[in-house]
Amino acid sequence: MDLWPPMTDRRRPVTRGWVARQPIEGDLSRADLLYLYDHCRDRTVVEVGSGGSTAMLARFVRRLVSFETDTGWFLAVRKRLRERGMTHVELLKVAAKPDQAAPFADVYIIDCASADQLRSRWLDWVVRGRLAPTVLLHDSRRESPTNEIGWLWKWPSTARLESAHFHEADSNYIRLQFRGGPVQYVNWQSEPGRQPLRRI
């Protein structure tokens, strides 16, 4: 299955001003919409947890795959995409745990407000598999999402984490930037001939 279908029916280029004038869907704020535009425009994006953001993202990202764990949401979003003629979005119904077919992308967006409360496993999958340099976690101001990702602030995840940005531009997102490739742990004992460098 081709997870990156060409977006041949994309309409005229979408501007930031256009995004700012669109009606708000789901639990997205105006700041959230603009934040998505700023960090996802013309990039390959994987979304975990479809909804109001899916149809909006489809207007300005280069390619979009959206995984949904809830059957009700999956059917509702599929209907909405079909009504809008957005046949270029790859919407996939999956189990709560990560799917082996999860592709590499420029950006992963993970909606942390989920009844199954298992989407933090997707974050773990993305971090361990180095599937994207940028991860956006939505609903960052709620209690459960931030509690679920406590493991992220522990080693070895911290060795790969370059930076974490909370609520930028008044959004409800946490932006995580990860280092690509292997990480070398170097300290004063890692001099040549004394101790080999530790790769993480």
trRosetta pair geometry for C-beta under 8 A, 3 or more apart (Angstrom, degrees):
i j d omega theta_ij theta_ji phi_ij phi_ji
1 101 7.4 18 62 -159 117 148
2 5 5.7 102 109 -73 113 69
3 65 5.3 -2 -180 -86 96 145
3 90 5.9 165 -157 119 55 171
3 101 6.8 169 -70 159 134 105
3 103 4.7 177 102 -38 153 141
4 44 6.8 -27 -118 -134 122 123
4 63 4.8 9 -147 -173 89 156
4 65 7.3 -69 -80 -45 58 111
4 90 7.7 -81 -83 -11 24 143
4 103 7.1 -168 -44 157 98 171
5 63 7.5 153 58 -142 48 104
5 88 5.8 -154 101 -156 113 68
5 90 6.1 142 9 -57 107 105
6 88 7.2 -74 105 -140 43 115
7 10 4.6 46 140 -41 107 114
7 58 7.7 178 -134 -167 126 75
7 62 7.0 -171 12 173 135 39
7 63 6.3 -155 -31 -96 112 59
7 64 7.7 66 -82 13 126 88
7 88 4.3 99 -124 162 64 152
8 88 6.6 177 30 -91 62 127
9 85 6.6 -115 148 144 145 102
9 86 7.6 -167 91 -121 119 41
9 87 6.6 57 28 45 145 91
9 88 5.7 -169 41 -31 93 120
10 58 8.0 -153 -107 158 88 72
10 59 7.4 130 -148 -148 89 39
10 88 6.9 -57 -53 39 79 163
11 14 7.7 73 80 -56 94 90
11 59 7.0 -26 42 -141 104 85
14 18 5.3 -122 -161 74 74 138
14 19 6.5 76 162 -52 111 91
14 37 7.7 -121 121 -129 115 114
14 41 7.7 -142 79 -124 102 107
14 59 4.9 83 -57 141 153 104
14 60 4.2 -93 60 -81 132 105
15 18 4.7 105 55 1 75 100
15 19 7.3 -136 99 -3 45 85
16 19 5.6 -52 -153 35 37 113
16 20 6.4 40 150 -24 67 105
16 34 6.6 56 -160 -137 95 90
16 37 5.7 141 -112 131 74 146
16 38 7.5 46 -110 -70 118 77
17 20 5.6 -52 -149 32 33 114
17 21 6.8 24 156 -14 64 107
18 21 6.1 -67 -156 37 32 105
18 22 7.0 44 149 -42 65 99
19 22 5.9 -44 -155 6 37 117
19 33 5.4 -179 170 147 102 107
19 34 6.0 139 115 -92 124 60
19 37 4.7 -87 -48 -62 176 149
19 56 7.4 84 -134 -168 95 111
19 60 7.3 -32 -71 -23 121 152
20 30 6.9 52 -145 -170 64 105
20 33 7.5 159 -91 99 39 121
20 34 6.2 34 -83 -80 82 111
22 33 6.6 -161 63 -167 114 156
22 56 6.8 142 115 -115 161 110
24 28 5.7 -153 -162 86 89 87
24 29 6.8 -11 -138 -141 138 23
24 30 6.2 -78 -79 -65 121 66
24 33 7.0 -123 -110 -34 78 131
24 52 7.5 29 168 174 56 146
25 28 6.2 28 67 33 60 115
25 51 7.5 177 126 144 105 80
25 52 3.0 178 110 -143 97 111
25 53 7.7 -163 79 -45 107 38
25 55 7.4 32 38 49 166 115
25 56 7.2 -173 34 -34 122 117
26 51 4.5 85 -103 152 157 114
26 52 2.7 -142 8 -13 114 126
26 53 7.0 -71 49 -21 145 69
27 51 7.7 -3 23 139 84 150
27 52 7.1 169 26 22 47 135
27 113 7.0 -17 63 52 161 157
27 139 7.2 27 116 -84 138 98
28 32 4.3 -139 -160 87 81 136
28 33 5.7 87 155 -55 127 82
28 52 5.1 -139 1 100 115 129
28 53 5.9 134 -68 -69 136 85
28 56 7.7 -87 59 13 176 156
29 32 4.6 108 49 -3 70 101
29 33 7.4 -131 95 -4 43 82
29 170 7.9 -96 111 128 143 91
29 171 7.1 -178 62 -133 114 56
29 172 6.3 113 10 -9 117 111
30 33 5.8 -50 -155 30 35 112
30 34 6.7 28 152 -11 66 106
31 34 5.9 -59 -149 42 34 108
31 35 6.1 39 152 -25 67 108
31 169 5.7 176 -165 126 103 87
31 170 4.4 -108 -124 95 161 90
31 171 4.6 -152 133 -83 103 62
31 172 7.6 113 87 -9 109 71
32 35 5.5 -56 -146 35 30 114
32 36 6.5 32 155 -20 65 103
32 53 7.8 -87 143 -91 116 111
32 138 7.3 57 -144 -132 126 106
32 171 5.1 118 -89 -146 54 94
32 172 5.7 -23 -81 32 113 92
32 173 6.8 131 -125 -33 81 104
33 36 5.9 -54 -153 33 30 110
33 37 6.6 30 150 -18 63 105
33 56 6.3 -93 -134 -178 97 157
34 37 5.5 -51 -150 35 36 115
34 38 6.3 36 153 -20 67 105
34 169 6.8 -116 98 143 112 141
34 171 7.7 -139 68 -79 82 112
35 38 5.8 -54 -147 36 31 111
35 39 6.3 1 163 4 65 113
35 136 7.8 147 137 -144 111 139
35 168 6.8 130 -125 86 119 94
35 169 5.6 172 -85 71 97 127
35 171 3.9 23 -42 -84 156 153
35 173 5.6 -176 138 13 151 140
36 39 6.5 -75 -142 50 25 91
36 40 5.2 -19 178 17 68 127
36 53 6.4 -176 -98 -148 162 111
36 56 6.9 76 95 115 148 121
36 57 6.4 -91 168 -87 132 88
36 109 7.5 21 -121 -102 103 146
36 136 7.6 145 -102 132 72 171
37 40 6.8 -70 -112 51 15 87
37 41 5.5 34 -175 -52 60 109
37 60 6.1 16 -126 88 81 160
38 41 7.1 -14 -112 -2 9 110
38 169 7.5 106 20 -3 157 165
39 43 7.9 -51 145 23 52 148
39 107 6.3 125 142 -114 95 151
39 134 6.7 -158 -179 159 113 148
39 136 6.4 124 105 -66 150 134
39 175 6.9 -142 -115 -114 157 129
40 43 5.4 -118 -162 49 47 113
40 45 5.1 25 -151 -79 114 139
40 57 6.2 -46 130 -136 152 97
40 60 7.1 100 102 98 92 99
40 61 5.1 -45 154 -91 102 103
40 106 8.0 141 -133 92 59 114
40 107 5.4 -112 -104 59 82 158
40 109 7.4 -15 -82 -50 136 125
40 136 8.0 -67 -56 -4 108 148
41 60 4.9 -44 -117 152 79 114
41 61 6.9 -123 -121 -91 24 49
42 60 7.3 -56 -36 165 57 75
42 61 7.1 -141 -37 -149 11 37
42 62 5.2 52 -167 -53 42 98
43 61 5.9 -56 63 -146 61 87
43 62 5.7 -161 75 11 6 107
43 105 7.7 86 149 171 95 87
43 106 3.9 -106 -174 74 113 148
43 107 5.5 67 119 2 139 110
44 61 7.2 101 -116 170 19 108
44 62 5.5 -53 -65 72 58 111
44 63 4.6 -2 -121 55 80 104
44 105 4.6 -137 117 -145 96 78
44 106 4.9 120 52 2 74 94
44 107 7.5 163 87 28 51 71
45 57 6.1 -112 89 -177 154 130
45 61 4.6 -68 9 -147 124 153
45 62 7.8 134 -4 44 84 72
45 63 7.1 175 29 86 64 56
45 64 5.2 -8 70 -107 98 74
45 65 7.6 -172 98 33 55 62
45 105 5.9 97 -122 179 14 135
45 106 6.8 -45 -71 59 57 90
45 107 4.9 -18 -112 71 81 99
45 108 7.6 152 -161 -95 61 25
45 109 6.4 16 -174 -6 109 108
46 64 7.8 153 -93 -156 31 50
46 65 5.0 -14 -115 69 77 99
46 66 7.7 167 -164 -86 50 35
46 67 7.2 20 179 -5 95 103
46 102 6.8 84 -171 -162 159 85
46 103 6.4 174 -75 62 132 84
46 105 4.4 -168 -10 -12 99 157
46 107 7.5 -174 31 96 63 53
46 108 5.0 -19 70 -112 99 74
46 109 7.3 -175 92 26 49 69
46 131 7.6 -38 34 144 149 124
46 132 7.1 -143 33 -52 111 139
47 50 6.1 90 115 -87 124 67
47 53 6.7 -177 -139 102 144 118
47 54 6.3 -171 87 -97 163 81
47 57 6.6 162 -54 39 139 169
47 64 6.7 9 -3 -165 111 96
47 65 7.2 -176 27 93 71 49
47 66 4.2 -12 66 -114 111 80
47 67 6.9 -175 92 27 57 65
47 108 7.8 162 -88 -163 27 53
47 109 4.7 -13 -115 64 73 107
47 111 7.6 35 -180 -20 89 100
48 66 8.0 -177 -75 -158 22 55
48 67 5.0 -10 -115 65 64 109
48 69 7.9 32 -178 -25 83 104
48 108 6.8 17 -7 -178 107 98
48 109 6.9 -174 26 91 67 55
48 110 4.6 -2 59 -114 116 71
48 111 6.5 -152 97 22 65 73
48 119 5.9 148 132 -150 122 111
48 122 4.8 132 -158 166 169 167
49 67 7.6 4 -22 85 38 73
49 68 6.7 90 -122 -114 25 63
49 69 7.2 -25 -87 13 68 97
49 73 7.9 -18 -160 134 60 158
49 109 7.8 -110 55 119 93 85
49 110 6.6 82 11 -166 117 45
49 111 2.9 -121 99 42 148 116
49 112 7.9 -109 -15 -26 165 23
49 113 7.8 119 -168 57 153 65
49 114 6.2 -115 -103 -74 125 114
49 119 6.3 0 -48 -112 121 152
49 138 7.5 -136 85 46 138 127
50 53 7.5 -139 -155 64 47 84
50 54 4.4 23 -156 -59 93 138
50 66 4.3 74 -85 163 111 129
50 67 7.5 -178 -33 75 95 26
50 68 4.5 -52 18 -74 107 112
50 73 6.2 154 73 146 85 109
50 74 7.0 89 49 -101 128 52
50 77 4.4 33 128 -111 126 175
50 91 6.3 27 -78 -135 163 104
51 54 6.2 134 49 -9 29 101
51 73 6.3 -44 -81 -160 83 119
51 77 6.3 -89 -84 -82 27 121
51 111 6.8 87 11 -90 127 166
52 55 7.4 -61 -168 33 37 96
52 56 7.0 24 148 -6 66 118
53 56 5.6 -73 -155 47 41 111
53 57 5.6 41 155 -26 80 109
53 109 7.0 -125 131 137 152 153
53 111 7.7 -178 23 -72 136 120
53 138 7.7 -129 -36 -78 153 157
54 57 5.9 -55 -145 35 26 109
54 58 6.5 31 155 -26 61 106
54 64 7.5 136 -156 160 72 141
54 66 5.1 22 -121 -99 115 164
54 77 5.4 52 43 -159 156 125
54 80 7.8 110 77 87 116 125
54 81 6.9 -62 125 -70 120 112
54 89 6.6 86 173 -165 101 156
54 91 7.3 46 -165 -97 146 111
55 58 5.6 -50 -151 28 32 119
55 59 7.4 39 151 -27 59 98
55 77 7.8 -156 -38 -155 91 84
55 80 5.9 -89 -55 135 133 115
55 81 6.2 -158 -89 -90 91 70
55 84 5.9 81 -143 36 123 162
55 86 6.2 -177 -129 -1 77 163
56 59 6.0 -54 -167 19 37 113
56 60 7.8 -18 158 16 65 101
57 60 7.0 -94 -159 50 36 77
57 61 5.1 8 173 -11 84 123
57 64 5.5 127 123 -110 113 143
57 66 8.0 136 67 -72 139 118
57 109 7.7 -136 -91 15 151 156
58 61 7.0 -48 -103 36 22 98
58 64 5.5 -102 -93 32 68 155
58 81 7.3 118 -35 -127 166 103
58 86 4.8 48 144 -157 158 137
58 88 6.9 139 -159 75 108 96
58 89 4.9 -58 -102 -68 126 119
61 64 5.1 100 77 -61 136 100
64 88 7.8 83 45 117 96 86
64 89 5.2 -29 89 -126 114 83
64 90 6.9 178 103 32 60 76
65 89 7.9 154 -103 -173 27 65
65 90 4.4 -24 -114 75 74 115
65 92 6.9 4 -176 2 93 116
65 103 6.4 95 22 31 158 120
65 105 7.6 -135 35 -76 108 135
66 77 7.3 -111 120 143 146 149
66 89 6.2 5 7 174 115 111
66 90 7.0 159 23 86 65 58
66 91 5.0 -15 69 -110 104 68
66 92 7.1 166 85 24 51 71
67 92 5.3 -27 -107 73 64 99
67 94 4.9 -20 -162 17 105 130
67 99 6.6 -161 -125 7 140 128
67 102 7.4 -31 -47 -103 150 92
67 122 7.9 173 81 -118 141 141
68 73 5.4 -150 -165 100 127 105
68 74 4.2 165 98 -84 138 85
68 77 6.5 177 -69 35 154 141
68 91 6.7 8 -2 -173 117 90
68 92 7.1 164 23 83 73 46
68 93 5.7 -38 73 -105 90 58
68 94 7.1 133 63 25 38 76
69 93 7.9 119 -110 -161 19 62
69 94 6.2 -47 -91 78 64 74
69 95 6.8 20 -134 157 90 20
69 96 4.9 69 -153 -95 137 59
69 114 6.6 42 58 -157 133 136
69 116 6.0 -90 132 21 140 145
69 118 7.5 177 -155 66 166 106
69 119 7.3 -139 -4 -77 147 94
70 73 4.2 64 82 17 110 109
70 74 6.4 -177 89 -17 54 86
70 114 7.4 -162 -38 -149 115 93
70 115 7.0 83 -91 32 127 112
70 116 7.6 -164 -70 -16 88 111
71 74 5.5 -55 -146 34 31 117
71 75 6.4 27 159 -16 66 105
71 93 6.8 43 -106 -144 63 132
72 75 6.1 -59 -151 36 28 106
72 76 6.3 22 155 -15 64 111
73 76 5.6 -59 -144 40 33 111
73 77 6.0 26 161 -15 70 109
74 77 6.3 -61 -145 40 23 103
74 78 6.2 24 157 -20 62 111
74 91 7.0 146 -153 158 79 112
74 93 4.6 37 -136 -93 159 102
75 78 5.8 -54 -143 37 28 113
75 79 6.4 30 157 -20 63 106
76 79 5.9 -56 -153 34 28 111
76 80 6.5 27 152 -17 63 108
77 80 5.5 -54 -147 38 35 113
77 81 6.2 35 155 -19 68 105
77 91 6.2 -176 111 -140 113 145
78 81 5.9 -55 -147 36 29 110
78 82 6.4 28 155 -17 64 107
78 91 5.6 -171 -88 97 83 153
79 82 5.9 -58 -149 37 29 109
79 83 6.3 31 154 -21 65 107
80 83 5.8 -54 -147 34 30 113
80 84 6.5 12 158 -4 63 111
81 84 6.1 -69 -150 47 29 101
81 86 4.4 -91 -162 71 82 106
81 87 7.5 131 147 -76 102 36
81 89 5.5 -102 -145 49 143 132
81 91 6.5 -174 10 -29 161 142
82 85 7.5 40 -174 -73 33 27
82 86 7.7 -91 -62 49 22 69
82 87 7.4 56 -110 -80 61 78
86 89 5.2 25 143 -4 105 113
92 99 7.5 -52 126 -7 138 171
94 99 4.8 -83 -142 -55 142 126
95 99 7.4 135 41 -76 80 84
96 114 8.0 147 -134 145 101 140
96 116 4.5 -128 -113 145 136 154
96 118 4.0 57 162 72 121 142
96 119 7.5 -99 -165 -63 82 58
96 121 7.3 78 140 43 83 135
97 118 6.6 -63 -72 154 54 133
97 121 5.7 -60 -130 121 63 151
98 102 5.8 -45 -174 -24 100 143
98 121 5.9 -139 -25 130 92 96
98 122 5.2 141 -83 -106 94 61
98 124 7.8 -128 -28 73 136 83
98 125 3.7 104 -79 -68 166 163
99 102 5.2 131 71 -43 80 84
102 122 7.8 167 -109 -146 154 90
102 125 6.4 77 46 138 162 132
102 126 7.6 -103 148 -81 143 74
102 129 7.4 112 88 74 118 163
102 131 6.2 -26 130 -127 109 157
103 131 7.3 123 115 -160 31 111
104 131 5.3 -146 -109 -157 55 65
104 132 6.9 156 -163 -68 59 65
105 108 6.0 122 67 -64 124 70
105 131 6.6 25 24 152 78 89
105 132 4.9 -17 73 -90 78 115
106 132 6.4 50 126 -144 13 99
106 133 7.1 -32 -161 39 51 94
106 134 6.6 6 151 36 65 111
107 132 5.9 110 -120 -172 11 138
107 134 4.7 -31 -108 86 77 110
107 135 7.4 156 -162 -93 61 29
107 136 6.5 17 -176 -5 109 105
108 122 7.8 -168 172 148 134 107
108 126 5.1 -99 22 -123 170 151
108 131 6.5 61 -52 100 133 110
108 132 4.4 173 -16 30 96 153
108 134 7.3 173 27 97 64 58
108 135 4.8 -14 67 -115 100 79
108 136 7.2 -173 93 28 51 66
109 135 7.8 164 -87 -163 28 55
109 136 4.7 -15 -113 66 74 106
109 138 6.7 40 -180 -28 93 109
110 119 5.6 157 -177 159 106 117
110 122 5.5 170 -119 94 126 125
110 123 5.7 -93 8 -67 175 90
110 126 7.7 -129 -49 -6 130 147
110 135 6.6 3 3 -174 110 102
110 136 7.2 169 25 85 64 53
110 137 5.4 -19 69 -109 97 67
110 138 7.0 -162 92 16 46 81
111 114 6.6 109 108 -54 88 98
111 119 6.8 -74 78 -170 57 172
111 138 4.8 -21 -115 55 60 125
111 139 6.7 69 -166 -3 65 114
112 119 5.8 -157 -119 81 48 127
112 120 7.2 48 -131 -66 98 77
112 137 5.5 33 -35 -173 123 96
112 138 6.1 -175 12 71 81 61
112 139 4.8 -137 61 63 92 111
112 140 7.5 89 29 -75 138 50
112 142 7.3 -174 97 60 111 118
112 144 7.1 177 146 103 103 87
112 145 3.2 74 128 -115 146 117
112 148 6.7 177 -161 51 114 135
112 149 7.7 -66 -119 -31 139 117
113 138 7.2 -71 4 107 95 95
113 139 4.1 145 -35 -74 104 169
113 142 6.1 79 -87 28 102 163
113 144 7.4 104 -111 69 59 118
113 145 6.7 -54 -59 -51 60 115
114 117 6.0 179 85 -64 85 34
114 118 7.0 -82 102 37 133 59
114 119 4.9 110 13 -17 147 121
116 119 7.4 105 78 -32 98 78
117 120 7.6 -3 170 2 63 103
117 144 6.4 -88 -120 177 111 131
117 148 6.6 -157 -172 -93 88 138
118 121 5.2 -13 171 7 79 119
119 122 5.1 -28 -167 18 64 117
119 123 7.2 69 140 -17 69 91
119 148 7.8 61 67 132 72 156
120 123 5.3 -43 -158 30 49 116
120 124 6.6 54 144 -20 68 99
120 145 7.8 163 -72 -147 100 58
120 148 4.0 -149 -52 150 143 113
120 149 5.5 -157 -131 -75 114 70
120 151 7.8 110 163 33 125 113
121 124 5.4 -49 -151 35 39 115
121 125 6.3 45 147 -23 66 102
122 125 5.3 -51 -149 34 36 116
122 126 6.3 35 153 -20 67 103
123 126 5.7 -53 -147 35 33 110
123 127 6.3 30 155 -17 66 107
123 135 6.6 99 -131 -180 88 153
123 137 7.1 11 -92 -89 132 115
123 149 6.2 -22 88 -112 164 110
123 152 7.0 -47 140 -78 131 121
124 127 5.9 -56 -145 38 29 109
124 128 6.1 19 161 -10 66 111
124 151 7.3 6 -89 91 110 136
125 128 6.3 -60 -140 43 23 102
125 129 5.8 2 167 1 62 120
125 131 7.3 14 128 -7 79 138
126 129 6.3 -68 -136 51 20 98
126 130 8.0 83 166 -89 52 6
126 131 4.6 -91 -139 45 68 115
126 132 5.9 -28 -166 29 114 96
126 135 5.9 120 118 -92 149 130
127 130 7.5 14 179 -71 27 46
127 135 7.8 -45 -66 -29 80 155
127 152 7.3 -171 -68 -122 160 90
127 157 5.6 1 170 -127 150 98
127 160 6.4 137 -168 83 91 143
127 178 6.6 -169 -125 -105 72 148
130 160 7.5 -126 -92 -155 92 141
130 178 7.0 -159 -128 129 72 136
130 180 6.4 107 -171 -132 121 61
130 181 7.7 125 -156 -35 157 21
132 135 6.1 122 87 -67 117 76
132 178 7.4 96 98 39 56 123
133 177 6.5 7 159 -156 81 69
133 178 5.5 -146 -147 61 46 79
133 179 8.0 36 -133 -105 88 6
133 180 5.8 -43 -89 -53 104 103
134 175 6.7 -22 -161 -166 95 93
134 176 7.2 146 -157 79 45 57
134 177 6.0 -15 -101 -104 70 66
134 178 7.6 -155 -65 18 26 82
135 175 7.5 152 80 -157 50 45
135 176 4.4 -11 60 58 99 108
135 178 7.1 47 -5 -17 104 114
136 173 5.0 -25 -166 -159 97 126
136 174 7.4 152 -157 74 47 48
136 175 5.6 -16 -102 -101 73 70
136 176 7.8 -165 -74 22 28 75
137 140 5.7 99 103 -79 96 97
137 145 6.3 151 164 173 117 129
137 149 7.1 -43 -120 -40 163 159
137 173 6.4 137 68 -159 50 64
137 174 4.3 -7 54 52 109 98
137 175 8.0 -157 21 -70 74 27
137 176 7.0 51 -13 -11 105 109
138 145 7.9 -130 90 -115 45 163
138 172 6.2 49 -162 108 67 97
138 173 5.9 -31 -97 -98 54 77
139 142 4.7 -16 167 13 98 122
139 145 5.1 140 99 -25 98 148
139 172 6.0 15 -92 151 23 120
140 145 6.2 -100 -107 97 37 138
140 146 6.7 76 -163 -63 61 99
140 166 6.5 -173 155 -147 142 79
140 167 6.4 -150 92 -63 132 76
140 172 5.4 172 32 174 83 59
140 173 5.7 97 -12 -162 130 8
140 174 4.4 143 -111 -30 136 89
141 167 7.0 67 -67 -88 99 117
141 172 5.4 -78 1 -134 104 93
142 145 5.4 80 72 11 98 102
142 146 7.4 173 84 -1 54 91
143 146 6.7 -82 -162 44 29 99
143 147 6.0 20 158 -17 71 118
144 147 5.7 -63 -142 41 31 110
144 148 6.0 33 162 -26 68 109
145 148 5.8 -59 -148 32 29 112
145 149 6.8 6 163 -5 64 109
146 149 6.4 -67 -148 41 32 98
146 150 7.9 68 152 -60 58 73
146 174 7.9 124 -95 -41 87 146
147 150 6.3 -15 -170 -34 41 109
149 152 4.6 0 169 -5 92 124
149 153 8.0 91 132 -16 79 85
150 153 6.4 -56 -171 28 49 105
150 154 7.7 42 140 -18 68 106
151 154 5.6 -62 -164 29 51 115
151 157 6.8 101 134 -3 75 149
152 157 5.0 -119 -152 135 48 154
152 158 7.8 112 153 -64 55 69
152 161 7.1 93 171 -69 93 144
152 176 7.6 -82 -174 -114 143 148
153 157 7.4 -31 -29 85 10 120
153 158 6.3 45 -166 -73 37 111
154 157 6.2 62 69 35 57 106
154 158 6.5 -133 115 -18 11 110
155 158 5.4 -60 -82 38 56 105
155 159 6.1 57 -138 -27 82 100
156 159 4.9 -39 -170 22 72 121
156 160 7.0 57 141 -12 83 98
156 200 5.0 -175 -158 -168 126 120
157 160 6.1 -68 -161 41 40 101
157 161 6.0 39 148 -28 75 112
158 161 5.3 -53 -135 33 38 116
159 183 4.8 149 151 110 105 159
159 185 6.8 -50 -133 -76 133 100
159 200 4.6 -9 117 102 156 164
160 178 5.2 9 148 -156 97 98
160 179 5.2 -137 -158 44 58 93
160 183 5.8 -129 -84 -35 65 141
160 200 7.2 -140 -52 114 86 118
161 164 6.6 -1 179 -46 125 97
161 176 6.5 -64 -134 -165 99 102
161 177 7.5 98 -166 76 60 55
161 178 6.1 -49 -104 -105 44 70
161 179 7.6 -49 6 -2 5 89
162 177 4.3 -60 66 107 112 98
162 178 6.1 167 0 -120 94 13
162 179 5.3 128 -57 -52 101 79
163 176 7.6 175 89 -151 51 43
163 177 4.7 17 49 43 86 115
164 174 6.4 -9 -170 -178 94 103
164 175 7.3 158 -157 83 44 53
164 176 5.5 -7 -107 -105 77 72
164 177 7.7 -148 -69 22 38 73
165 168 5.1 13 150 -44 118 119
165 174 6.9 155 78 -162 51 53
165 175 4.3 -8 57 56 107 101
165 176 7.9 -159 24 -67 72 33
165 177 7.8 49 -7 -13 104 101
166 174 5.5 -13 -105 -111 64 83
167 170 6.7 4 170 -126 90 22
167 171 6.2 -177 -153 66 46 58
167 172 7.0 2 -112 -104 78 29
167 173 7.2 145 -94 56 33 51
167 174 7.7 -10 -33 -80 54 60
168 171 5.9 -1 71 30 61 108
168 173 7.0 -43 38 74 86 100
168 175 6.3 -15 6 4 130 125
179 183 5.9 87 92 -83 141 105
182 199 4.9 -12 179 -162 128 110
182 200 7.0 143 -169 60 74 50
183 199 7.0 134 72 -159 48 57
183 200 4.3 -28 70 57 105 104
184 197 4.8 -9 -160 169 109 129
184 198 7.1 130 -161 72 56 48
184 199 5.9 -32 -99 -98 63 65
184 200 7.7 -172 -83 11 15 83
185 190 7.5 -175 112 -74 64 149
185 197 6.8 155 62 -175 56 73
185 198 4.0 -22 53 71 112 104
185 199 7.5 -155 10 -75 83 16
185 200 6.0 81 -35 -30 106 111
186 190 4.7 -129 -145 70 63 156
186 197 6.0 -23 -85 -127 81 101
187 190 5.5 108 48 -7 52 107
188 191 7.4 -7 174 -33 46 99
189 194 5.9 -136 -178 129 62 128
189 195 4.9 22 142 24 92 144
190 194 7.1 -178 -148 78 8 108
190 195 5.4 -79 -104 82 46 99
190 196 7.5 -17 -143 127 82 18
190 197 5.4 66 -164 -95 124 65
190 198 7.5 -101 -103 1 124 80
191 194 4.6 52 64 16 85 127
191 195 7.4 66 41 33 55 78
